[in-house]
């Protein structure tokens, strides 16, 4: 049973060495993690820490596909990662070497239970795209339809579980030994990543997402979503209609500027429709996931999606109304309604920072506002205040930020707010039509009535529990585990010191009063052994104290 743990420890040491090579040696020294390095070598210090985002991106690239995906998750967490690092992590590309065709054929035949030549008239052995979980091949069905077949890598689940075990071990080390990162729940972060990447292993879920997007855009002739061929799809194989177009990432540099502008605004218009109309949006508008077609754009890769409920949209509407009417004092409350959390003792500082950010842009025209600068300022506020955001809004933020970045690359004068503004205005009008207001009033009246009916029964239940002595009061001791851990260390060292002292005193008494028995260097052999054992334990105790940095 110890073998996997030993293997993980060796991999952690390897990761530490790669991190030092990319200039993060100072982190290991500062947090006393040099024991993860071979022979406790001293890492070289790197002065140019302003390039930490670039070095972290290069580090994750070198560590492999799972770590690249973990970096992509971190790029959506401005509450735990500084803005300069987020900007770099968003450049991570999930692009790996394809697996041999024989392995692809084996997976398809296992999932679809037929040989490849019976399933497809043509099947290209060379993939058109390859990522950490799967790769895509062009093929032709017996009815002549051209399709894109996404096939999962044979070892993907095993490799992902191994890497997740490693990340959980790293999270434990960070929690126990890196006190400067106490505000980050590393275990929770890995849990979120594990849930996300395990869901991507099920291609049927991605197929259902694709169908939902296709249904939502069925009346929009400019946005094309591929059809799912369910008879050729399973958990590890997904067959979609082939969209013949060019990735936005591959557009030539000399492409006409007007055509670039058209694509940028078509993309943004599609995502604004997803967010404001459908409440169901593609979470990764990366240039490789958008195709330029003759009559519009095509969407691919539906693994990461976000959902906004009608209640979410209502709360966002209230936030927009208060912002538009300059009611800045209400913005913290509106953000709290959306699920944004911040330390209670920093509420005044949060209001001041929010007020400053608001008036920095209030009243400026769209032409004067750089959307990426707004997003960077928002990220800085989130990180510096240790705000906690619901994951669906983090994904929404990532989508909007990526749209802004891609749009500017396509067309320098692009402004994502210019497209978003009419959608937001329409949403405001729609939310406050008489029928919508009446509907909300009716629903809330029913809820209030139900609460009034339940109240006497709830009071009765509480009184009965008090009578029966079933009411329990619990206390949450923040930081108590850490305190008990330190107390445990102190008592262990105290006991060790008493053992050493007792050994020295006992050995001295034996050496003084023993008159018979074997001797060594003029001392009784038992006395000598006692002195040696006490010295070894004393050196061990001294080394442990020295390593803790609390001499």
C-alpha positions as CSV (number, residue, x, y, z in Angstrom):
1,X,0.0,0.0,0.0
2,X,2.9,2.3,0.6
3,X,4.1,2.1,-3.0
4,X,1.6,4.6,-4.6
5,X,2.4,7.1,-1.8
6,X,6.1,6.7,-2.4
7,X,5.6,7.1,-6.1
8,X,3.6,10.3,-5.4
9,X,6.3,11.6,-3.1
10,X,8.8,11.1,-5.9
11,X,6.6,12.9,-8.4
12,X,6.2,15.8,-5.9
13,X,10.0,16.0,-5.6
14,X,10.2,16.1,-9.4
15,X,7.6,18.8,-9.6
16,X,9.5,20.8,-7.0
17,X,12.7,20.5,-9.1
18,X,10.8,21.7,-12.2
19,X,9.4,24.6,-10.2
20,X,12.9,25.6,-9.0
21,X,14.1,25.5,-12.6
22,X,11.4,28.0,-13.6
23,X,12.4,30.4,-10.8
24,X,10.2,29.5,-7.9
25,X,13.0,28.5,-5.6
26,X,12.3,31.4,-3.2
27,X,8.9,30.0,-2.5
28,X,10.4,26.7,-1.3
29,X,12.9,28.5,1.0
30,X,10.4,30.9,2.4
31,X,7.9,28.1,3.4
32,X,10.6,25.6,4.4
33,X,9.8,23.1,1.7
34,X,13.4,22.4,0.6
35,X,13.1,18.8,1.9
36,X,11.1,18.2,-1.3
37,X,14.2,18.8,-3.3
38,X,16.8,16.1,-3.7
39,X,19.4,16.1,-0.9
40,X,17.9,19.3,0.3
41,X,19.7,21.4,-2.3
42,X,19.5,25.1,-2.0
43,X,17.4,26.6,-4.8
44,X,18.9,29.5,-6.7
45,X,17.1,32.8,-6.2
46,X,15.5,34.5,-9.1
47,X,15.3,38.3,-9.0
48,X,12.8,38.9,-11.8
49,X,9.7,38.0,-9.9
50,X,7.6,40.3,-12.0
51,X,7.6,37.5,-14.6
52,X,6.0,35.0,-12.2
53,X,2.9,34.6,-14.4
54,X,5.0,33.7,-17.5
55,X,7.1,31.3,-15.5
56,X,4.1,29.6,-13.9
57,X,2.5,29.1,-17.3
58,X,5.7,27.6,-18.6
59,X,6.0,25.4,-15.5
60,X,2.4,24.0,-16.0
61,X,3.1,23.4,-19.7
62,X,6.1,21.3,-18.8
63,X,4.4,19.3,-16.1
64,X,1.8,18.0,-18.6
65,X,-1.9,18.1,-19.7
66,X,-3.6,17.7,-16.3
67,X,-1.6,20.5,-14.9
68,X,-2.4,22.6,-17.9
69,X,-6.1,22.1,-17.3
70,X,-5.6,22.9,-13.6
71,X,-3.9,26.1,-14.7
72,X,-7.0,26.9,-16.9
73,X,-9.2,26.4,-13.8
74,X,-6.9,28.8,-11.8
75,X,-7.4,31.4,-14.6
76,X,-11.0,31.5,-13.7
77,X,-10.3,32.2,-10.0
78,X,-9.5,35.8,-9.4
79,X,-10.3,35.3,-5.8
80,X,-7.2,33.1,-5.2
81,X,-4.8,34.1,-8.0
82,X,-3.4,37.6,-8.6
83,X,-4.5,39.4,-11.8
84,X,-1.0,39.3,-13.5
85,X,-0.9,35.5,-13.2
86,X,-4.5,35.1,-14.4
87,X,-3.6,37.1,-17.6
88,X,-0.8,34.6,-18.3
89,X,-2.7,31.4,-17.4
90,X,-5.4,32.3,-19.9
91,X,-2.8,31.6,-22.6
92,X,-2.5,27.9,-21.7
93,X,-3.3,25.7,-24.6
94,X,-4.6,22.1,-24.1
95,X,-2.6,20.7,-27.0
96,X,-0.8,17.4,-26.7
97,X,0.7,14.7,-28.9
98,X,-2.0,12.4,-30.4
99,X,-2.3,8.7,-29.4
100,X,-1.6,6.0,-32.0
101,X,-4.5,5.2,-34.4
102,X,-4.6,1.6,-33.2
103,X,-5.6,2.8,-29.7
104,X,-8.3,5.1,-31.2
105,X,-9.7,2.3,-33.3
106,X,-9.8,0.0,-30.2
107,X,-11.8,2.6,-28.1
108,X,-14.3,3.2,-30.9
109,X,-14.9,-0.6,-31.4
110,X,-15.3,-1.2,-27.7
111,X,-17.8,1.6,-27.3
112,X,-19.9,1.2,-30.5
113,X,-19.5,-2.6,-30.6
114,X,-18.8,-2.8,-34.3
115,X,-15.6,-2.7,-36.4
116,X,-14.5,0.6,-37.8
117,X,-15.0,-0.4,-41.4
118,X,-18.7,-1.3,-40.6
119,X,-19.3,2.0,-38.8
120,X,-17.7,4.5,-41.3
121,X,-17.1,4.6,-45.0
122,X,-14.0,6.8,-44.4
123,X,-12.1,7.5,-41.3
124,X,-8.9,9.7,-41.3
125,X,-6.2,8.3,-39.2
126,X,-4.5,11.6,-38.6
127,X,-6.5,13.7,-36.0
128,X,-7.4,17.3,-36.7
129,X,-7.1,18.2,-33.0
130,X,-5.6,16.5,-29.9
131,X,-6.1,17.4,-26.2
132,X,-5.4,15.8,-22.9
133,X,-8.7,13.9,-22.7
134,X,-9.4,13.1,-26.4
135,X,-8.7,13.8,-30.0
136,X,-10.9,14.5,-33.1
137,X,-10.9,12.7,-36.4
138,X,-12.7,13.4,-39.6
139,X,-14.9,10.6,-41.0
140,X,-17.8,9.8,-43.3
141,X,-20.9,7.8,-42.3
142,X,-22.6,5.2,-44.6
143,X,-25.3,7.7,-45.5
144,X,-22.6,10.1,-46.8
145,X,-22.7,12.6,-43.9
146,X,-19.3,14.1,-43.0
147,X,-18.7,14.0,-39.3
148,X,-16.1,14.8,-36.6
149,X,-15.5,11.9,-34.2
150,X,-14.1,12.8,-30.8
151,X,-12.5,9.8,-29.2
152,X,-11.2,9.6,-25.6
153,X,-7.6,8.7,-25.0
154,X,-7.5,5.1,-23.6
155,X,-5.5,6.0,-20.5
156,X,-7.2,9.3,-19.8
157,X,-9.3,8.2,-16.7
158,X,-6.3,6.4,-15.1
159,X,-3.9,9.3,-15.8
160,X,-6.4,11.8,-14.5
161,X,-7.1,9.9,-11.3
162,X,-3.3,9.6,-10.7
163,X,-2.8,13.3,-11.2
164,X,-5.7,14.1,-9.0
165,X,-4.2,12.0,-6.2
166,X,-1.0,13.9,-6.6
167,X,-2.9,17.3,-6.5
168,X,-4.7,16.2,-3.3
169,X,-1.3,15.3,-1.7
170,X,0.1,18.7,-2.8
171,X,-3.0,20.4,-1.3
172,X,-2.4,18.7,2.0
173,X,1.3,19.8,2.0
174,X,0.2,23.4,1.3
175,X,-2.4,23.3,4.0
176,X,0.0,22.0,6.6
177,X,3.1,23.9,5.8
178,X,2.4,27.1,3.8
179,X,0.8,29.4,6.3
180,X,0.9,32.4,4.0
181,X,-1.8,30.7,1.9
182,X,-4.3,30.1,4.7
183,X,-7.0,32.2,2.9
184,X,-7.0,29.6,0.1
185,X,-8.7,26.3,0.7
186,X,-6.4,24.2,-1.5
187,X,-8.5,21.0,-0.9
188,X,-11.7,22.8,-2.1
189,X,-9.8,24.1,-5.2
190,X,-8.7,20.5,-6.1
191,X,-12.3,19.3,-5.4
192,X,-13.7,21.8,-7.9
193,X,-11.1,20.8,-10.5
194,X,-11.8,17.1,-9.9
195,X,-15.5,17.6,-10.4
196,X,-14.9,19.6,-13.6
197,X,-12.4,17.2,-15.2
198,X,-14.3,14.0,-14.3
199,X,-17.5,15.5,-15.9
200,X,-15.4,16.1,-19.1
201,X,-14.8,12.3,-19.2
202,X,-18.4,11.7,-20.0
203,X,-19.0,12.6,-23.7
204,X,-22.7,12.1,-23.5
205,X,-22.9,15.1,-21.2
206,X,-21.1,17.2,-23.8
207,X,-23.5,15.8,-26.5
208,X,-26.5,17.0,-24.5
209,X,-24.8,20.5,-24.1
210,X,-24.3,20.6,-27.9
211,X,-28.0,19.8,-28.5
212,X,-29.1,22.5,-26.1
213,X,-27.0,25.1,-27.9
214,X,-28.3,23.9,-31.3
215,X,-31.9,24.2,-30.0
216,X,-31.2,27.7,-28.6
217,X,-29.8,28.9,-31.9
218,X,-32.2,27.1,-34.3
219,X,-33.6,30.5,-35.5
220,X,-30.2,32.2,-35.9
221,X,-28.8,31.6,-39.3
222,X,-25.4,33.2,-38.5
223,X,-24.6,30.7,-35.6
224,X,-24.1,27.1,-36.4
225,X,-23.9,24.3,-33.8
226,X,-23.1,20.7,-35.0
227,X,-25.8,18.0,-34.9
228,X,-25.1,15.1,-32.5
229,X,-25.3,11.6,-34.0
230,X,-26.4,9.6,-31.0
231,X,-26.3,6.2,-32.6
232,X,-22.5,6.8,-33.1
233,X,-21.9,8.3,-29.6
234,X,-21.2,6.8,-26.2
235,X,-19.5,7.9,-23.0
236,X,-16.0,7.8,-24.6
237,X,-17.0,8.5,-28.3
238,X,-18.9,11.6,-29.5
239,X,-19.8,12.0,-33.2
240,X,-20.8,15.4,-34.4
241,X,-21.7,17.0,-37.7
242,X,-18.5,18.3,-39.4
243,X,-18.4,22.1,-39.8
244,X,-16.1,23.0,-42.7
245,X,-14.5,26.2,-41.6
246,X,-11.3,27.9,-40.4
247,X,-10.5,28.3,-36.7
248,X,-10.4,31.9,-35.5
249,X,-6.9,31.1,-34.2
250,X,-5.7,30.2,-37.7
251,X,-7.0,33.4,-39.5
252,X,-4.2,34.8,-41.7
253,X,-2.6,38.1,-40.7
254,X,-3.6,39.7,-44.0
255,X,-7.3,38.9,-43.6
256,X,-9.4,42.0,-44.4
257,X,-9.9,44.2,-41.4
258,X,-13.6,44.6,-42.1
259,X,-14.1,40.9,-42.2
260,X,-12.2,40.6,-38.9
261,X,-14.5,43.2,-37.3
262,X,-17.5,41.2,-38.6
263,X,-16.3,38.0,-37.0
264,X,-15.4,39.7,-33.7
265,X,-18.9,41.2,-33.4
266,X,-20.7,38.0,-34.5
267,X,-18.8,36.0,-31.8
268,X,-19.7,38.6,-29.1
269,X,-23.3,38.8,-30.3
270,X,-23.7,35.0,-30.0
271,X,-22.3,35.0,-26.5
272,X,-24.5,37.9,-25.4
273,X,-27.5,36.0,-26.6
274,X,-26.4,32.9,-24.6
275,X,-25.9,35.0,-21.4
276,X,-28.9,37.4,-21.6
277,X,-31.5,35.4,-23.5
278,X,-30.7,31.7,-23.0
279,X,-29.1,31.7,-19.5
280,X,-26.9,28.9,-20.9
281,X,-23.5,29.8,-22.2
282,X,-20.4,28.3,-23.7
283,X,-17.7,28.7,-21.0
284,X,-14.6,28.8,-23.3
285,X,-14.8,31.1,-26.3
286,X,-11.2,30.3,-27.2
287,X,-10.2,31.1,-30.8
288,X,-9.7,27.3,-31.4
289,X,-13.4,26.7,-30.4
290,X,-14.9,29.1,-32.9
291,X,-14.9,28.4,-36.7
292,X,-15.3,31.0,-39.4
293,X,-17.8,29.7,-42.0
294,X,-19.0,31.1,-45.3
295,X,-22.3,32.2,-43.7
296,X,-21.4,32.9,-40.1
297,X,-19.6,31.2,-37.2
298,X,-19.6,27.7,-35.9
299,X,-19.2,26.5,-32.3
300,X,-17.3,23.4,-31.1
301,X,-16.1,21.9,-27.8
302,X,-19.1,22.0,-25.4
303,X,-17.4,20.5,-22.3
304,X,-17.4,23.7,-20.2
305,X,-20.8,25.4,-20.0
306,X,-22.4,27.8,-17.5
307,X,-26.0,28.2,-16.4
308,X,-27.8,31.3,-15.1
309,X,-31.2,30.8,-13.6
310,X,-34.1,33.3,-13.9
311,X,-33.4,34.3,-10.3
312,X,-29.7,35.0,-11.2
313,X,-30.8,37.2,-14.1
314,X,-33.2,39.1,-11.8
315,X,-30.4,39.8,-9.3
316,X,-28.1,40.9,-12.1
317,X,-30.8,43.2,-13.4
318,X,-31.1,44.8,-9.9
319,X,-27.3,45.3,-9.9
320,X,-27.4,47.0,-13.3
321,X,-30.2,49.3,-12.3
322,X,-28.5,50.4,-9.1
323,X,-25.2,50.9,-11.1
324,X,-27.0,52.9,-13.8
325,X,-28.8,55.1,-11.2
326,X,-25.5,55.7,-9.3
327,X,-26.7,54.0,-6.1
328,X,-23.2,52.9,-5.2
329,X,-24.1,52.2,-1.5
330,X,-26.4,49.5,-2.6
331,X,-23.9,47.7,-4.7
332,X,-22.3,45.6,-1.9
333,X,-25.8,44.4,-1.0
334,X,-26.5,43.5,-4.6
335,X,-23.2,41.6,-4.9
336,X,-24.0,39.8,-1.7
337,X,-27.4,38.7,-3.2
338,X,-25.4,37.2,-6.1
339,X,-23.3,35.2,-3.6
340,X,-20.2,37.3,-3.4
341,X,-18.6,36.9,0.0
342,X,-16.0,39.1,1.7
343,X,-14.6,39.3,5.3
344,X,-17.0,41.2,7.6
345,X,-14.3,43.2,9.2
346,X,-13.3,44.6,5.8
347,X,-16.7,45.8,4.8
348,X,-15.8,49.5,5.0
349,X,-12.6,48.9,2.9
350,X,-14.7,47.0,0.4
351,X,-17.2,49.8,0.0
352,X,-14.4,52.3,-0.5
353,X,-12.6,50.2,-3.1
354,X,-15.9,49.6,-4.9
355,X,-16.7,53.3,-4.8
356,X,-13.3,54.1,-6.3
357,X,-13.7,51.5,-9.1
358,X,-17.2,52.7,-9.9
359,X,-16.4,56.4,-10.3
360,X,-13.2,55.6,-12.3
361,X,-15.5,54.5,-15.2
362,X,-18.8,56.1,-14.5
363,X,-19.8,58.6,-17.1
364,X,-17.2,57.6,-19.6
365,X,-18.2,56.7,-23.1
366,X,-17.7,53.2,-24.5
367,X,-14.9,54.5,-26.8
368,X,-13.0,55.7,-23.7
369,X,-13.3,52.4,-21.8
370,X,-10.9,49.5,-22.3
371,X,-12.9,46.4,-21.4
372,X,-9.7,44.4,-20.6
373,X,-8.6,47.2,-18.2
374,X,-12.0,47.1,-16.5
375,X,-11.7,43.3,-16.1
376,X,-8.1,43.6,-14.7
377,X,-9.3,46.2,-12.2
378,X,-12.1,44.0,-11.1
379,X,-9.7,41.0,-10.7
380,X,-7.4,43.2,-8.6
381,X,-10.3,44.1,-6.3
382,X,-11.4,40.5,-6.0
383,X,-8.0,39.2,-5.2
384,X,-6.9,42.0,-2.8
385,X,-10.2,41.8,-0.8
386,X,-10.2,37.9,-0.7
387,X,-13.7,37.9,-2.2
388,X,-15.4,34.6,-2.7
389,X,-17.5,34.3,-5.9
390,X,-19.9,31.5,-7.0
391,X,-18.4,29.3,-9.6
392,X,-21.1,30.1,-12.3
393,X,-20.1,33.8,-12.2
394,X,-16.4,32.9,-12.4
395,X,-17.1,31.0,-15.6
396,X,-19.1,33.9,-16.9
397,X,-16.3,36.2,-16.1
398,X,-13.8,34.0,-17.9
399,X,-16.1,33.9,-21.0
400,X,-16.5,37.7,-21.1
401,X,-12.7,38.3,-20.5
402,X,-11.8,35.8,-23.3
403,X,-14.3,37.4,-25.6
404,X,-12.7,40.8,-25.0
405,X,-9.2,39.5,-25.6
406,X,-10.1,37.6,-28.8
407,X,-12.1,40.5,-30.1
408,X,-9.2,43.0,-29.6
409,X,-6.8,40.5,-31.4
410,X,-9.2,40.4,-34.3
411,X,-10.1,44.0,-34.4
412,X,-8.1,46.6,-32.5
413,X,-11.1,49.0,-31.9
414,X,-13.4,46.2,-30.7
415,X,-15.4,46.9,-27.5
416,X,-17.3,44.1,-25.9
417,X,-19.5,46.6,-24.0
418,X,-20.8,48.0,-27.2
419,X,-22.4,44.7,-28.0
420,X,-23.5,43.9,-24.4
421,X,-25.3,47.3,-23.8
422,X,-28.4,46.7,-26.0
423,X,-28.8,43.2,-24.6
424,X,-28.6,44.6,-21.0
425,X,-31.1,47.3,-21.9
426,X,-33.5,44.7,-23.4
427,X,-33.1,42.6,-20.4
428,X,-34.0,45.5,-18.1
429,X,-37.1,46.2,-20.1
430,X,-38.2,42.6,-20.2
431,X,-37.7,42.0,-16.5
432,X,-40.0,44.9,-15.6
433,X,-42.9,44.4,-17.9
434,X,-46.3,44.3,-16.1
435,X,-46.7,40.6,-16.7
436,X,-43.2,39.7,-15.3
437,X,-43.7,42.0,-12.3
438,X,-47.1,40.4,-11.6
439,X,-45.7,37.0,-12.0
440,X,-42.9,37.6,-9.5
441,X,-45.4,39.2,-7.1
442,X,-47.6,36.1,-7.3
443,X,-44.7,33.7,-6.7
444,X,-43.4,35.7,-3.8
445,X,-46.9,36.0,-2.3
446,X,-47.3,32.2,-2.4
447,X,-43.8,31.7,-0.8
448,X,-44.6,34.2,2.0
449,X,-48.0,32.6,2.5
450,X,-46.3,29.2,2.8
451,X,-43.8,30.5,5.3
452,X,-46.6,32.0,7.4
453,X,-48.4,28.6,7.4
454,X,-45.2,26.8,8.4
455,X,-44.2,29.2,11.2
456,X,-46.5,27.8,14.0
457,X,-45.4,24.3,13.3
458,X,-41.7,25.3,13.3
459,X,-42.2,27.1,16.7
460,X,-43.9,23.9,18.0
461,X,-41.1,21.7,16.9
462,X,-38.5,23.9,18.6
463,X,-40.4,24.0,21.9
464,X,-40.7,20.2,21.9
465,X,-37.0,19.8,21.3
466,X,-36.2,22.2,24.2
467,X,-38.6,20.2,26.4
468,X,-36.9,16.9,25.5
469,X,-33.4,18.3,25.8
470,X,-32.6,17.7,22.2
471,X,-31.3,21.2,21.4
472,X,-27.6,21.2,20.9
473,X,-25.4,24.2,20.6
474,X,-22.2,23.8,18.6
475,X,-19.1,26.0,18.6
476,X,-16.8,26.5,15.7
477,X,-13.2,27.1,16.8
478,X,-11.4,28.7,13.9
479,X,-7.7,27.9,13.9
480,X,-8.1,25.4,16.8
481,X,-6.8,22.5,14.7
482,X,-3.6,24.4,14.0
483,X,-3.3,25.4,17.7
484,X,-3.7,21.7,18.8
485,X,-1.2,20.6,16.2
486,X,1.4,23.1,17.7
487,X,0.6,22.0,21.2
488,X,1.1,18.4,20.2
489,X,4.5,19.2,18.7
490,X,5.5,21.1,21.9
491,X,4.5,18.2,24.2
492,X,6.3,15.7,21.9
493,X,9.5,17.8,22.1
494,X,9.1,18.2,25.9
495,X,8.7,14.4,26.4
496,X,11.8,13.8,24.2
497,X,13.8,16.4,26.2
498,X,12.8,14.6,29.4
499,X,13.8,11.2,28.0
500,X,17.2,12.7,27.0
501,X,17.7,14.2,30.4
502,X,16.6,11.1,32.2
503,X,18.9,9.0,30.0
504,X,21.9,11.3,30.8
505,X,21.2,11.3,34.6
506,X,20.6,7.6,34.7
507,X,23.7,6.8,32.7
508,X,25.7,9.1,35.0
509,X,24.4,7.3,38.2
510,X,25.2,3.9,36.7
511,X,28.7,5.0,35.8
512,X,29.3,6.3,39.3
513,X,27.8,3.5,41.5
514,X,28.3,0.4,39.3
515,X,31.2,-1.7,40.7
516,X,31.0,-4.9,38.6
517,X,30.2,-5.7,35.0
518,X,31.8,-5.1,31.6
519,X,33.4,-1.7,31.0
520,X,34.4,0.5,28.0
521,X,36.9,3.3,28.3
522,X,36.7,3.0,32.0
523,X,32.9,3.3,32.2
524,X,30.3,0.7,32.7
525,X,29.0,-0.6,29.3
526,X,25.3,0.2,30.3
527,X,26.3,3.8,31.2
528,X,28.1,4.2,27.8
529,X,25.1,2.9,25.9
530,X,22.8,5.2,27.8
531,X,25.1,8.2,27.0
532,X,25.1,7.2,23.2
533,X,21.4,6.8,23.0
534,X,20.7,10.1,24.8
535,X,23.1,11.9,22.5
536,X,21.4,10.5,19.4
537,X,18.0,11.5,20.7
538,X,19.3,14.9,21.7
539,X,20.8,15.5,18.2
540,X,17.5,14.4,16.6
541,X,15.5,16.8,18.8
542,X,17.9,19.7,18.1
543,X,17.7,19.0,14.3
544,X,13.9,19.0,14.4
545,X,13.9,22.3,16.2
546,X,16.5,23.8,13.9
547,X,14.5,22.7,10.8
548,X,11.3,24.3,12.1
549,X,13.1,27.7,12.1
550,X,12.0,28.3,15.7
551,X,15.3,27.8,17.6
